[in-house]
Amino acid sequence: MYNSTFFIFFFTGTIAEAATLGLPVMMTSYLPGQEAGNVDIVLENDFGAYNDKPIEIAQKVTAWLKDPELCAQMSRRAVAVGRPNAAADIVIDIGTSANAWKVLNGNSKRMTDVEW
C-alpha cells in the first residue's frame, strides 16, 4: 500500500490506512450500517469514489491515472483526513482510563475483582 498511487477496496476496512498514506480510494463494496460511515467520509472529503460496477470502476480509475493533478488533490485531501497516530492515541486513552480506574478503586484491586 505504501508505494501505491491509489487503492481499490473490495471492503472499507483499510480506509484509515489509505488516508494516512494519502492514497485516493475506489470503494467497491461495504457492509451496510457498519461501514456506511466510512464511505461517507471518503465521499464527503472528496478523496475517492464508490462504485460496484466493474466497467465504471475501470473508467473512473483510468480517468484518475490520466490526471496527475487530480490524483495529487485527492492525495492531499486524504492526508487531511488521515490520523497517523490513531492507534497510539487509542492506547494512551485506554491506559489513562485504566489508571483512573485504579485510582478510584484502589491499586490493589483488579478490574476482574470488582462486582459490577
C-alpha positions in Angstrom: 0.0 0.0 0.0 2.9 2.4 0.9 4.2 2.5 -2.7 0.8 2.7 -4.4 -0.7 5.6 -6.4 -4.2 4.8 -5.2 -6.1 2.0 -3.6 -9.1 0.0 -4.7 -11.2 -1.5 -1.9 -13.4 -4.5 -2.0 -14.4 -3.6 1.6 -13.9 -0.4 3.6 -11.7 -1.7 6.4 -8.5 0.0 5.3 -9.7 3.5 4.6 -7.9 4.9 7.6 -4.6 3.4 6.4 -5.1 4.7 2.9 -5.9 8.2 4.2 -2.9 8.2 6.4 -0.7 7.4 3.4 -2.5 9.9 1.2 -4.0 7.4 -1.2 -7.1 8.2 -3.2 -9.5 5.3 -2.8 -12.0 3.4 -5.0 -14.5 1.5 -2.9 -16.4 -1.3 -4.5 -18.5 -2.6 -1.6 -19.2 -2.1 2.1 -21.3 -3.6 4.9 -24.5 -1.6 5.3 -24.7 0.1 8.7 -21.3 -1.0 9.9 -19.2 0.6 7.2 -21.6 3.1 5.6 -20.0 5.9 7.6 -16.6 5.1 6.1 -18.0 5.5 2.6 -19.4 8.9 3.7 -16.1 10.1 5.0 -14.4 9.3 1.6 -17.1 10.9 -0.4 -17.7 14.0 1.8 -13.9 14.7 1.8 -13.6 14.0 -1.9 -10.6 11.7 -1.8 -12.2 8.8 -3.6 -15.3 7.2 -5.0 -17.7 4.3 -4.6 -18.9 2.1 -7.4 -19.8 -1.5 -7.7 -19.9 -1.8 -11.5 -16.6 -3.1 -12.8 -16.6 -1.2 -16.1 -17.4 2.1 -14.4 -14.7 1.4 -11.8 -12.2 0.9 -14.6 -13.3 4.0 -16.3 -13.0 6.1 -13.2 -9.6 4.8 -12.1 -8.3 5.3 -15.7 -9.5 8.9 -15.6 -7.7 9.4 -12.3 -4.5 7.9 -13.7 -4.7 10.2 -16.7 -5.0 13.3 -14.4 -1.9 13.6 -12.1 -3.2 16.9 -10.7 -6.5 15.4 -9.7 -4.6 12.5 -8.0 -2.4 15.0 -6.2 -5.5 16.9 -5.0 -7.2 13.7 -3.8 -4.0 12.7 -2.1 -3.8 16.0 -0.2 -7.5 15.6 0.8 -6.8 12.0 2.1 -3.8 13.2 4.2 -6.0 15.9 5.7 -8.5 13.3 6.9 -5.9 10.7 7.9 -4.9 10.2 11.5 -1.5 8.5 11.5 -1.2 8.4 15.3 -4.7 7.0 15.9 -3.6 3.6 17.2 -1.2 5.2 19.7 -3.9 7.7 20.8 -6.2 4.8 21.5 -3.6 3.0 23.6 -3.0 6.2 25.6 -6.7 6.7 26.2 -7.1 3.1 27.4 -4.0 3.4 29.6 -5.3 6.7 31.0 -8.7 5.2 31.7 -7.2 2.1 33.4 -5.0 4.3 35.6 -8.0 6.5 36.6 -10.0 3.3 37.4 -7.1 2.1 39.6 -7.0 5.4 41.5 -10.8 5.3 42.0 -10.9 1.6 43.1 -7.6 1.2 44.9 -4.3 -0.1 43.4 -4.7 -3.5 45.0 -7.9 -4.3 43.2 -8.1 -5.8 39.7 -11.0 -4.9 37.4 -12.0 -8.5 37.4 -12.3 -8.5 41.2 -15.0 -5.8 41.3 -18.6 -6.8 41.3 -20.5 -5.0 38.6 
